[in-house]
């Protein structure tokens, strides 16, 4: 997921919450999340936080945090 820079920048704490939520949504997007999926999602967590802090906006973080599925993120958070 690529975040664009627009508007106010999120804090590292906001990005940490964002990453946790995003990883959770990724895991839940699988019918049977196995250990490989969980490991992959968690391995990407630091990269998600880094991209969020450097390229993200508060609006993007808030949008993703409000979604309940990856499909909803893709549909609503551009």
Gaussian input, Z-matrix of N, CA and C with variables (Angstrom, degrees):
# hf/3-21g

backbone

0 1
 N
 C     1     B1
 C     2     B2     1     A1
 N     3     B3     2     A2     1     D1
 C     4     B4     3     A3     2     D2
 C     5     B5     4     A4     3     D3
 N     6     B6     5     A5     4     D4
 C     7     B7     6     A6     5     D5
 C     8     B8     7     A7     6     D6
 N     9     B9     8     A8     7     D7
 C    10    B10     9     A9     8     D8
 C    11    B11    10    A10     9     D9
 N    12    B12    11    A11    10    D10
 C    13    B13    12    A12    11    D11
 C    14    B14    13    A13    12    D12
 N    15    B15    14    A14    13    D13
 C    16    B16    15    A15    14    D14
 C    17    B17    16    A16    15    D15
 N    18    B18    17    A17    16    D16
 C    19    B19    18    A18    17    D17
 C    20    B20    19    A19    18    D18
 N    21    B21    20    A20    19    D19
 C    22    B22    21    A21    20    D20
 C    23    B23    22    A22    21    D21
 N    24    B24    23    A23    22    D22
 C    25    B25    24    A24    23    D23
 C    26    B26    25    A25    24    D24
 N    27    B27    26    A26    25    D25
 C    28    B28    27    A27    26    D26
 C    29    B29    28    A28    27    D27
 N    30    B30    29    A29    28    D28
 C    31    B31    30    A30    29    D29
 C    32    B32    31    A31    30    D30
 N    33    B33    32    A32    31    D31
 C    34    B34    33    A33    32    D32
 C    35    B35    34    A34    33    D33
 N    36    B36    35    A35    34    D34
 C    37    B37    36    A36    35    D35
 C    38    B38    37    A37    36    D36
 N    39    B39    38    A38    37    D37
 C    40    B40    39    A39    38    D38
 C    41    B41    40    A40    39    D39
 N    42    B42    41    A41    40    D40
 C    43    B43    42    A42    41    D41
 C    44    B44    43    A43    42    D42
 N    45    B45    44    A44    43    D43
 C    46    B46    45    A45    44    D44
 C    47    B47    46    A46    45    D45
 N    48    B48    47    A47    46    D46
 C    49    B49    48    A48    47    D47
 C    50    B50    49    A49    48    D48
 N    51    B51    50    A50    49    D49
 C    52    B52    51    A51    50    D50
 C    53    B53    52    A52    51    D51
 N    54    B54    53    A53    52    D52
 C    55    B55    54    A54    53    D53
 C    56    B56    55    A55    54    D54
 N    57    B57    56    A56    55    D55
 C    58    B58    57    A57    56    D56
 C    59    B59    58    A58    57    D57
 N    60    B60    59    A59    58    D58
 C    61    B61    60    A60    59    D59
 C    62    B62    61    A61    60    D60
 N    63    B63    62    A62    61    D61
 C    64    B64    63    A63    62    D62
 C    65    B65    64    A64    63    D63
 N    66    B66    65    A65    64    D64
 C    67    B67    66    A66    65    D65
 C    68    B68    67    A67    66    D66
 N    69    B69    68    A68    67    D67
 C    70    B70    69    A69    68    D68
 C    71    B71    70    A70    69    D69
 N    72    B72    71    A71    70    D70
 C    73    B73    72    A72    71    D71
 C    74    B74    73    A73    72    D72
 N    75    B75    74    A74    73    D73
 C    76    B76    75    A75    74    D74
 C    77    B77    76    A76    75    D75
 N    78    B78    77    A77    76    D76
 C    79    B79    78    A78    77    D77
 C    80    B80    79    A79    78    D78
 N    81    B81    80    A80    79    D79
 C    82    B82    81    A81    80    D80
 C    83    B83    82    A82    81    D81
 N    84    B84    83    A83    82    D82
 C    85    B85    84    A84    83    D83
 C    86    B86    85    A85    84    D84
 N    87    B87    86    A86    85    D85
 C    88    B88    87    A87    86    D86
 C    89    B89    88    A88    87    D87
 N    90    B90    89    A89    88    D88
 C    91    B91    90    A90    89    D89
 C    92    B92    91    A91    90    D90
 N    93    B93    92    A92    91    D91
 C    94    B94    93    A93    92    D92
 C    95    B95    94    A94    93    D93
 N    96    B96    95    A95    94    D94
 C    97    B97    96    A96    95    D95
 C    98    B98    97    A97    96    D96
 N    99    B99    98    A98    97    D97
 C   100   B100    99    A99    98    D98
 C   101   B101   100   A100    99    D99
 N   102   B102   101   A101   100   D100
 C   103   B103   102   A102   101   D101
 C   104   B104   103   A103   102   D102
 N   105   B105   104   A104   103   D103
 C   106   B106   105   A105   104   D104
 C   107   B107   106   A106   105   D105
 N   108   B108   107   A107   106   D106
 C   109   B109   108   A108   107   D107
 C   110   B110   109   A109   108   D108
 N   111   B111   110   A110   109   D109
 C   112   B112   111   A111   110   D110
 C   113   B113   112   A112   111   D111
 N   114   B114   113   A113   112   D112
 C   115   B115   114   A114   113   D113
 C   116   B116   115   A115   114   D114
 N   117   B117   116   A116   115   D115
 C   118   B118   117   A117   116   D116
 C   119   B119   118   A118   117   D117
 N   120   B120   119   A119   118   D118
 C   121   B121   120   A120   119   D119
 C   122   B122   121   A121   120   D120
 N   123   B123   122   A122   121   D121
 C   124   B124   123   A123   122   D122
 C   125   B125   124   A124   123   D123
 N   126   B126   125   A125   124   D124
 C   127   B127   126   A126   125   D125
 C   128   B128   127   A127   126   D126
 N   129   B129   128   A128   127   D127
 C   130   B130   129   A129   128   D128
 C   131   B131   130   A130   129   D129
 N   132   B132   131   A131   130   D130
 C   133   B133   132   A132   131   D131
 C   134   B134   133   A133   132   D132
 N   135   B135   134   A134   133   D133
 C   136   B136   135   A135   134   D134
 C   137   B137   136   A136   135   D135
 N   138   B138   137   A137   136   D136
 C   139   B139   138   A138   137   D137
 C   140   B140   139   A139   138   D138
 N   141   B141   140   A140   139   D139
 C   142   B142   141   A141   140   D140
 C   143   B143   142   A142   141   D141
 N   144   B144   143   A143   142   D142
 C   145   B145   144   A144   143   D143
 C   146   B146   145   A145   144   D144
 N   147   B147   146   A146   145   D145
 C   148   B148   147   A147   146   D146
 C   149   B149   148   A148   147   D147
 N   150   B150   149   A149   148   D148
 C   151   B151   150   A150   149   D149
 C   152   B152   151   A151   150   D150
 N   153   B153   152   A152   151   D151
 C   154   B154   153   A153   152   D152
 C   155   B155   154   A154   153   D153
 N   156   B156   155   A155   154   D154
 C   157   B157   156   A156   155   D155
 C   158   B158   157   A157   156   D156
 N   159   B159   158   A158   157   D157
 C   160   B160   159   A159   158   D158
 C   161   B161   160   A160   159   D159
 N   162   B162   161   A161   160   D160
 C   163   B163   162   A162   161   D161
 C   164   B164   163   A163   162   D162
 N   165   B165   164   A164   163   D163
 C   166   B166   165   A165   164   D164
 C   167   B167   166   A166   165   D165
 N   168   B168   167   A167   166   D166
 C   169   B169   168   A168   167   D167
 C   170   B170   169   A169   168   D168
 N   171   B171   170   A170   169   D169
 C   172   B172   171   A171   170   D170
 C   173   B173   172   A172   171   D171
 N   174   B174   173   A173   172   D172
 C   175   B175   174   A174   173   D173
 C   176   B176   175   A175   174   D174
 N   177   B177   176   A176   175   D175
 C   178   B178   177   A177   176   D176
 C   179   B179   178   A178   177   D177
 N   180   B180   179   A179   178   D178
 C   181   B181   180   A180   179   D179
 C   182   B182   181   A181   180   D180
 N   183   B183   182   A182   181   D181
 C   184   B184   183   A183   182   D182
 C   185   B185   184   A184   183   D183
 N   186   B186   185   A185   184   D184
 C   187   B187   186   A186   185   D185
 C   188   B188   187   A187   186   D186
 N   189   B189   188   A188   187   D187
 C   190   B190   189   A189   188   D188
 C   191   B191   190   A190   189   D189
 N   192   B192   191   A191   190   D190
 C   193   B193   192   A192   191   D191
 C   194   B194   193   A193   192   D192
 N   195   B195   194   A194   193   D193
 C   196   B196   195   A195   194   D194
 C   197   B197   196   A196   195   D195
 N   198   B198   197   A197   196   D196
 C   199   B199   198   A198   197   D197
 C   200   B200   199   A199   198   D198
 N   201   B201   200   A200   199   D199
 C   202   B202   201   A201   200   D200
 C   203   B203   202   A202   201   D201
 N   204   B204   203   A203   202   D202
 C   205   B205   204   A204   203   D203
 C   206   B206   205   A205   204   D204
 N   207   B207   206   A206   205   D205
 C   208   B208   207   A207   206   D206
 C   209   B209   208   A208   207   D207
 N   210   B210   209   A209   208   D208
 C   211   B211   210   A210   209   D209
 C   212   B212   211   A211   210   D210
 N   213   B213   212   A212   211   D211
 C   214   B214   213   A213   212   D212
 C   215   B215   214   A214   213   D213
 N   216   B216   215   A215   214   D214
 C   217   B217   216   A216   215   D215
 C   218   B218   217   A217   216   D216
 N   219   B219   218   A218   217   D217
 C   220   B220   219   A219   218   D218
 C   221   B221   220   A220   219   D219
 N   222   B222   221   A221   220   D220
 C   223   B223   222   A222   221   D221
 C   224   B224   223   A223   222   D222
 N   225   B225   224   A224   223   D223
 C   226   B226   225   A225   224   D224
 C   227   B227   226   A226   225   D225
 N   228   B228   227   A227   226   D226
 C   229   B229   228   A228   227   D227
 C   230   B230   229   A229   228   D228
 N   231   B231   230   A230   229   D229
 C   232   B232   231   A231   230   D230
 C   233   B233   232   A232   231   D231

   B1=1.4448
   B2=1.5198
   B3=1.2841
   B4=1.4520
   B5=1.5136
   B6=1.2988
   B7=1.4540
   B8=1.5167
   B9=1.3144
   B10=1.4562
   B11=1.5135
   B12=1.3055
   B13=1.4602
   B14=1.5203
   B15=1.3044
   B16=1.4556
   B17=1.5191
   B18=1.2920
   B19=1.4479
   B20=1.5165
   B21=1.3060
   B22=1.4549
   B23=1.5283
   B24=1.3298
   B25=1.4673
   B26=1.5291
   B27=1.3226
   B28=1.4613
   B29=1.5278
   B30=1.3142
   B31=1.4609
   B32=1.5276
   B33=1.3117
   B34=1.4643
   B35=1.5285
   B36=1.3294
   B37=1.4699
   B38=1.5322
   B39=1.3289
   B40=1.4653
   B41=1.5237
   B42=1.3120
   B43=1.4649
   B44=1.5237
   B45=1.3170
   B46=1.4587
   B47=1.5282
   B48=1.3306
   B49=1.4666
   B50=1.5237
   B51=1.3266
   B52=1.4642
   B53=1.5293
   B54=1.3250
   B55=1.4660
   B56=1.5228
   B57=1.3272
   B58=1.4693
   B59=1.5238
   B60=1.3188
   B61=1.4671
   B62=1.5268
   B63=1.3201
   B64=1.4637
   B65=1.5314
   B66=1.3227
   B67=1.4702
   B68=1.5284
   B69=1.3215
   B70=1.4700
   B71=1.5304
   B72=1.3255
   B73=1.4651
   B74=1.5255
   B75=1.3242
   B76=1.4692
   B77=1.5220
   B78=1.3140
   B79=1.4648
   B80=1.5236
   B81=1.3217
   B82=1.4630
   B83=1.5279
   B84=1.3253
   B85=1.4627
   B86=1.5269
   B87=1.2969
   B88=1.4650
   B89=1.5234
   B90=1.3209
   B91=1.4630
   B92=1.5236
   B93=1.3144
   B94=1.4623
   B95=1.5235
   B96=1.3321
   B97=1.4676
   B98=1.5227
   B99=1.3057
   B100=1.4540
   B101=1.5238
   B102=1.2967
   B103=1.4590
   B104=1.5242
   B105=1.3280
   B106=1.4727
   B107=1.5229
   B108=1.3256
   B109=1.4688
   B110=1.5274
   B111=1.3158
   B112=1.4655
   B113=1.5242
   B114=1.3236
   B115=1.4634
   B116=1.5276
   B117=1.3197
   B118=1.4612
   B119=1.5307
   B120=1.3157
   B121=1.4638
   B122=1.5251
   B123=1.3098
   B124=1.4663
   B125=1.5226
   B126=1.3263
   B127=1.4648
   B128=1.5297
   B129=1.3119
   B130=1.4647
   B131=1.5232
   B132=1.3215
   B133=1.4614
   B134=1.5286
   B135=1.3262
   B136=1.4688
   B137=1.5274
   B138=1.3246
   B139=1.4675
   B140=1.5273
   B141=1.3212
   B142=1.4632
   B143=1.5283
   B144=1.3234
   B145=1.4703
   B146=1.5282
   B147=1.3116
   B148=1.4675
   B149=1.5285
   B150=1.3298
   B151=1.4683
   B152=1.5228
   B153=1.3049
   B154=1.4616
   B155=1.5264
   B156=1.3189
   B157=1.4679
   B158=1.5278
   B159=1.3238
   B160=1.4650
   B161=1.5266
   B162=1.3285
   B163=1.4617
   B164=1.5199
   B165=1.3150
   B166=1.4583
   B167=1.5142
   B168=1.3116
   B169=1.4613
   B170=1.5261
   B171=1.3172
   B172=1.4628
   B173=1.5296
   B174=1.3190
   B175=1.4710
   B176=1.5263
   B177=1.3242
   B178=1.4692
   B179=1.5240
   B180=1.3190
   B181=1.4650
   B182=1.5272
   B183=1.3191
   B184=1.4602
   B185=1.5223
   B186=1.3193
   B187=1.4616
   B188=1.5243
   B189=1.3240
   B190=1.4674
   B191=1.5260
   B192=1.3178
   B193=1.4685
   B194=1.5280
   B195=1.3188
   B196=1.4625
   B197=1.5302
   B198=1.3177
   B199=1.4640
   B200=1.5251
   B201=1.3279
   B202=1.4616
   B203=1.5239
   B204=1.3353
   B205=1.4645
   B206=1.5233
   B207=1.3200
   B208=1.4664
   B209=1.5251
   B210=1.3260
   B211=1.4684
   B212=1.5282
   B213=1.3179
   B214=1.4654
   B215=1.5247
   B216=1.3252
   B217=1.4690
   B218=1.5236
   B219=1.3307
   B220=1.4642
   B221=1.5260
   B222=1.3174
   B223=1.4636
   B224=1.5295
   B225=1.3251
   B226=1.4623
   B227=1.5185
   B228=1.3022
   B229=1.4739
   B230=1.5239
   B231=1.2861
   B232=1.4743
   B233=1.4976
   A1=108.26
   A2=116.11
   A3=120.99
   A4=108.89
   A5=115.69
   A6=120.45
   A7=109.17
   A8=116.53
   A9=119.77
   A10=110.15
   A11=115.60
   A12=120.27
   A13=109.72
   A14=115.61
   A15=120.20
   A16=107.55
   A17=116.16
   A18=119.43
   A19=112.47
   A20=114.23
   A21=122.29
   A22=111.34
   A23=115.28
   A24=121.13
   A25=110.81
   A26=117.30
   A27=120.23
   A28=110.95
   A29=115.13
   A30=120.47
   A31=109.08
   A32=115.59
   A33=118.81
   A34=110.61
   A35=117.25
   A36=120.87
   A37=110.59
   A38=116.73
   A39=120.10
   A40=110.23
   A41=116.32
   A42=120.41
   A43=111.35
   A44=116.83
   A45=121.06
   A46=109.86
   A47=116.46
   A48=120.99
   A49=110.73
   A50=115.74
   A51=121.98
   A52=109.95
   A53=116.62
   A54=120.97
   A55=110.93
   A56=116.87
   A57=119.98
   A58=110.59
   A59=115.96
   A60=120.80
   A61=110.46
   A62=116.33
   A63=120.69
   A64=110.81
   A65=117.04
   A66=121.16
   A67=109.82
   A68=116.44
   A69=120.61
   A70=110.46
   A71=116.70
   A72=120.03
   A73=111.28
   A74=116.58
   A75=119.65
   A76=110.91
   A77=115.93
   A78=119.87
   A79=110.70
   A80=116.48
   A81=120.63
   A82=112.44
   A83=117.22
   A84=119.84
   A85=111.75
   A86=116.25
   A87=121.59
   A88=109.06
   A89=116.40
   A90=119.02
   A91=110.80
   A92=115.14
   A93=120.35
   A94=108.32
   A95=117.18
   A96=117.77
   A97=110.29
   A98=115.44
   A99=118.54
   A100=109.76
   A101=115.77
   A102=120.09
   A103=112.04
   A104=117.83
   A105=119.99
   A106=111.08
   A107=116.50
   A108=120.78
   A109=109.67
   A110=116.58
   A111=120.21
   A112=110.82
   A113=116.82
   A114=120.52
   A115=110.38
   A116=117.08
   A117=121.06
   A118=110.69
   A119=116.51
   A120=120.52
   A121=110.74
   A122=116.68
   A123=119.74
   A124=112.12
   A125=117.26
   A126=120.35
   A127=111.09
   A128=117.14
   A129=121.66
   A130=112.61
   A131=117.23
   A132=121.96
   A133=112.12
   A134=117.75
   A135=120.48
   A136=111.37
   A137=116.50
   A138=120.01
   A139=110.66
   A140=116.04
   A141=120.31
   A142=109.78
   A143=116.91
   A144=120.61
   A145=110.21
   A146=116.23
   A147=120.55
   A148=111.35
   A149=116.81
   A150=120.55
   A151=110.75
   A152=116.39
   A153=121.04
   A154=110.58
   A155=116.61
   A156=121.20
   A157=111.21
   A158=116.68
   A159=119.42
   A160=113.88
   A161=117.56
   A162=119.69
   A163=114.38
   A164=117.26
   A165=120.49
   A166=114.09
   A167=114.32
   A168=121.46
   A169=108.43
   A170=115.11
   A171=119.96
   A172=109.55
   A173=117.40
   A174=120.80
   A175=111.31
   A176=116.77
   A177=119.97
   A178=111.13
   A179=116.01
   A180=120.25
   A181=109.58
   A182=116.69
   A183=120.32
   A184=111.48
   A185=116.99
   A186=120.49
   A187=110.62
   A188=116.63
   A189=120.19
   A190=110.77
   A191=116.95
   A192=120.31
   A193=111.97
   A194=117.36
   A195=121.37
   A196=112.82
   A197=117.31
   A198=120.68
   A199=111.12
   A200=114.66
   A201=120.07
   A202=113.34
   A203=116.62
   A204=119.81
   A205=109.70
   A206=115.47
   A207=120.20
   A208=109.66
   A209=117.05
   A210=120.09
   A211=110.67
   A212=117.05
   A213=120.81
   A214=110.78
   A215=117.02
   A216=120.56
   A217=109.30
   A218=116.19
   A219=120.32
   A220=111.54
   A221=117.17
   A222=120.99
   A223=112.94
   A224=116.72
   A225=120.04
   A226=116.38
   A227=118.08
   A228=120.61
   A229=110.12
   A230=116.27
   A231=120.66
   A232=110.83
   D1=127.31
   D2=-179.50
   D3=-103.87
   D4=127.43
   D5=179.50
   D6=-102.23
   D7=136.05
   D8=179.45
   D9=-98.11
   D10=150.02
   D11=-179.47
   D12=-86.29
   D13=111.42
   D14=173.68
   D15=-156.95
   D16=136.93
   D17=179.85
   D18=78.21
   D19=-164.59
   D20=-177.17
   D21=-68.30
   D22=140.42
   D23=-179.47
   D24=-79.85
   D25=140.33
   D26=176.31
   D27=-75.96
   D28=155.39
   D29=176.18
   D30=-79.89
   D31=166.45
   D32=176.86
   D33=-63.10
   D34=-35.57
   D35=178.18
   D36=-63.86
   D37=-42.25
   D38=177.32
   D39=-63.15
   D40=-40.83
   D41=-179.67
   D42=-69.08
   D43=-32.00
   D44=176.46
   D45=-64.32
   D46=-45.92
   D47=176.81
   D48=-63.48
   D49=-41.92
   D50=177.75
   D51=-57.31
   D52=-47.68
   D53=-178.41
   D54=-62.82
   D55=-43.31
   D56=177.95
   D57=-59.47
   D58=-45.39
   D59=-179.13
   D60=-65.31
   D61=-43.14
   D62=-179.18
   D63=-63.25
   D64=-43.75
   D65=177.70
   D66=-61.43
   D67=-42.88
   D68=178.54
   D69=-60.57
   D70=-44.98
   D71=179.02
   D72=-63.22
   D73=-39.63
   D74=177.28
   D75=-61.39
   D76=-45.71
   D77=179.84
   D78=-62.71
   D79=-41.59
   D80=-178.14
   D81=-73.44
   D82=-16.66
   D83=-179.34
   D84=-74.13
   D85=-13.46
   D86=178.73
   D87=-95.81
   D88=139.31
   D89=178.28
   D90=-62.57
   D91=-42.32
   D92=-179.99
   D93=-131.33
   D94=81.79
   D95=-179.64
   D96=-64.71
   D97=119.66
   D98=178.73
   D99=-100.04
   D100=-179.52
   D101=-175.61
   D102=-62.58
   D103=-30.44
   D104=178.93
   D105=-65.85
   D106=-42.48
   D107=179.42
   D108=-65.32
   D109=-44.68
   D110=179.58
   D111=-62.28
   D112=-41.94
   D113=179.55
   D114=-64.99
   D115=-45.15
   D116=179.41
   D117=-60.26
   D118=-46.46
   D119=-179.81
   D120=-61.91
   D121=-45.03
   D122=-179.64
   D123=-70.05
   D124=-32.32
   D125=176.86
   D126=-64.81
   D127=-30.26
   D128=-179.14
   D129=-85.73
   D130=-9.24
   D131=-175.17
   D132=-55.35
   D133=-47.21
   D134=-178.76
   D135=-62.76
   D136=-37.49
   D137=178.42
   D138=-67.38
   D139=-37.14
   D140=177.99
   D141=-64.01
   D142=-44.54
   D143=179.08
   D144=-62.61
   D145=-45.24
   D146=-179.73
   D147=-59.79
   D148=-45.87
   D149=179.22
   D150=-66.20
   D151=-38.20
   D152=179.24
   D153=-61.43
   D154=-49.29
   D155=-178.16
   D156=-65.56
   D157=-42.74
   D158=-173.56
   D159=-84.57
   D160=-30.80
   D161=-172.44
   D162=-123.97
   D163=-11.50
   D164=-172.84
   D165=-85.32
   D166=172.86
   D167=174.86
   D168=-128.35
   D169=158.42
   D170=177.59
   D171=-58.95
   D172=-40.03
   D173=-179.60
   D174=-60.16
   D175=-41.32
   D176=178.89
   D177=-66.00
   D178=-43.73
   D179=179.28
   D180=-61.36
   D181=-47.05
   D182=-179.65
   D183=-62.50
   D184=-37.99
   D185=178.66
   D186=-61.96
   D187=-50.54
   D188=-179.10
   D189=-62.93
   D190=-40.93
   D191=-179.10
   D192=-62.58
   D193=-26.46
   D194=-178.62
   D195=-82.93
   D196=-10.38
   D197=-175.80
   D198=-89.31
   D199=154.52
   D200=-178.52
   D201=-112.80
   D202=3.43
   D203=177.92
   D204=-157.40
   D205=160.43
   D206=176.03
   D207=-63.17
   D208=-38.20
   D209=178.35
   D210=-60.46
   D211=-39.94
   D212=178.42
   D213=-66.96
   D214=-38.48
   D215=176.47
   D216=-60.73
   D217=-48.09
   D218=-178.82
   D219=-62.51
   D220=-36.02
   D221=-177.62
   D222=-79.29
   D223=-33.35
   D224=-169.43
   D225=-111.17
   D226=-15.70
   D227=-173.09
   D228=-120.04
   D229=83.36
   D230=-179.47
   D231=-99.81

